[in-house]
């Protein structure tokens, strides 16, 4: 039996699916409508907009996340508020590591990967200093380890 290649639709990075109605959607809308000048700070911490490709549909999906920076790399935690499962965006980037970031007014393509155990250990303290509830989320999520993700251009 011969297989036929199915054409892959180009990704529409410019029109991602946003979160369901609620505070996260409000945050994304403020961030986007201001061109990144409003919304980058959320509860006093820096946030970025991460766009991943949905692993089931191939559609672009946008998520606001707290981040830290180190040597030009962006660091985020797949916390899911301490729930028992990894957040959808994390599953997406594990299948499709090509992502898009908006950090303030700057939007750009990037690549995401899960930090190695040593990298996670190195950066975990910085992430919990930035957002102390990460330690609580890790306790709630146990035995799931909250992945730390490194995003690079």
N, C-alpha and C positions, 0 to 999 in steps of 0.2 A: 504494500500500500504506500503510495506517495503522499507525503505531507505537503500541504499548501501553506506558504507563509502568510500569516494574517497581518495586514498592514497595521502598524502602530500609529495611532493618532498623535500628532504633535502635542506636547504639554502646553497648556495655557497657564503659564505662571502668573500672568497679569490679572487673572480673574479667579482666584482661589475660592474654595468654599470656606466660609467663616464659621466660628462656633455657633451653637444653638443660642437662641435669645437668652439674655441674662447678662451678668456683669462682664464675663469674658468678651462677649460680642460688643458690648458698649466700649470696652477698653480698645478692642481692635478698631472699631469705627472711629474713635477719637484719634488714635494713633495714625490711621491712614488718612483721614480727612484733613489733618493738620500737616500732612507731609512729614510726620515724625517729630515735629516740634513740640507737640503735646502728647502725653501718654507714654513717653519713654520712661518716666518715673512713675511707679505704682507703689503706693504705701512707702515711699521713700527709697525704693530699690530700683535699679535699672532693669528695664525689660526690652526684649526684642520681639520681632515677629518672625517665627520660623514657618516656612512653607515646605511641606513634604509632599510626596506623591502617595496617594492612598494605595496601599498594596493590593486592594481588591479591584478598584475601579480605574486606577491610573490618573484620577483627577487630583489637581493641586488642592491642598488643605492647609489653612493658615491657623497658627496657634500662638498666643502671647506667652512668653516665658521669662522668668527672672534669669539674668545671666551675669557672669563675671568675665573678665578678659585677662589673658596672660600672653604676652609676646605676640599680639595680633590674633590670637585664637579666642574663640568664644566658648564658654563653658556653661552647660545647662544640666539640670538634673531631671530625670524621668521619674518624678515623685508620685504623680497621680494622687496627691493629698494623702499618701500613706495607704492607699487601697491595695488589695491583694494582687492586682494585675498591673503590668506596665501600661502606660498611656498609649493610645492609638498612634500618636505621632512617633513614638519610639519604635513601635513595630514597623511603621512605614519606612523610617530611615534605615532600619536594619536590612530591608529588602531593596530600597532605592536610596543609597547614600547621597545622591545629588540632591541638594536642597537650595532654597533661596532664603536669605536673611534680609530683614530691614532692621537696622540699628539707627535709631533717630531718623534723620532724613536720607541716610545712605542705604540703598538696596543693592544686593549683589548675589551672584551664585557662589555656592560653597559646597564642601563635602563634609559629611558628618560620620563620626565613628564612636563606638563605645570606648571609653578610657580603659586602659589596661589596669589590672589590680594596683600596680605601683602608682600609675597616674591618678587613679581614684583616691588612693591614700594621700597622695601629695596635695590634691586639690580639695578634698572633702572639707577640711578645716576652713578654707577660704570661702567655700559655698555656705557653710553653716554660720560663719561670721557675718556674711551678707544677709542670710535669711535663716535665723535660728530654728524656725519650725522644721527645717529639713531633718534635724535629729529626731524630732517627735514623729515625723512621717516615717523615718526609718524604723523606729520602734513599732509603730502601727503596722507597717508592711511586713515585718518579720514573719516568715523566713525569707521573703523576697528582698534581695539587695537592690536598693535604688541605683540604677545605672547613672553614671556621670558621662555626659556626652561632650566630645570635643569637636568643634566645627571650625574648619579651616578653609581659606580661599585657595 
